[in-house]
Amino acid sequence: MGKDNQGVLWEVFIQPKAGGTYKHVGSLHAYDKEMAMQSARDLYTRRSEGNGIWLVKGEDIVSSQSIDDEAFFDPANDKIYRHPTFYKMPDGAKHI
Amino acid sequence: MKATIDYTLRLGDSALILSHRIAEYCSKAPHLEEDLAITNVGLDLLGQAENLLTYAAKLKGNTTADELTFKRKEKDFRCVHLVETPNIDFAYILARQFLMDIYHNLLYTKLADSSDETIAGISKKAIKEVRYHLQRSQDWVVRLGQGTEESHQRIQNAFDELWMYTDELFFDNSTDKEVAEKGIAPLNSSLKAEWKEKVNQVLQDATLKIPEEIHHTLQYGKNGCHTEYLGFLLAEMQHLPLLYPDAKW
């Protein structure tokens, strides 16, 4: 088979436990969603990694571009006041 | 007891040899995802074979599943001819798998109610796996049938060539009659109508022609008479343990 006929790229998200969040675990190639689901099951859940699968076509994911890194992310570096680190926390407060 | 051993060996050997055929295909599938997926099916079958052969060894006494696998001669194997057929191409492998998957689904569903508790237990575990195998192979049959002109032709050729091996699945020899009487297993002939209906349904969906029924006049694998393919398969599978008896690694 040539390199261009393996189907489109799908991104795979697995839910490790019921009620938990789905985590990105990798990707795969498939021709349609049924085949993508079966491959995801075979590739990513055969060792009890989880019991929920989400699939998203790679082309449907909008991602930030590295060319935007400076404008997007750098301004956060010198604004420590955006973190709630200036409050005194009472002893024994949990989950902060 | 003898019939139960013979029957358990047949189930175990059929799973073992099919699993070996799939193992031969490892790294040769059309793409990586399929390679892993089909190998997983092979590993499921190997697990079923191990359970069944371990039970057969226990019934026989004084032997193990490994010995049954690696030290028996061709005529002592009880696998059906269909699983012995070689890996001609991807369509052939999937067609063979599909025909066996439907059969295993019907058979293990019935065997889950077997009067033999061990066989019932092994079958209950196997049914979950073979249900998934069928879903996969069935999707592929439809996909190849409805795909390109070439994929359609190849899967049609595969069914045409494999069809003559399917009548063995529904043939009842003296072992089948004996285990059926004891409520250990169903008569194979009782599974045929449902098997045919399901196969026809999928083949129609795949726009494939249903091959005409052929009565295979050769002796059957379940009687210990095998195709010319099995000897070569065993020569490879048993090579290492025969060359280095009881080698450990």
Interface residues (C-beta under 8 A of the other chain):
Chain A: M1 Q6 L28 H29 A30 Y31 E34 M35 Q38 S39 R41 D42 L43 R46
Chain B: P30 H31 L32 E33 E34 L36 A37 N40 Y132 Q135 R136 D139 R143
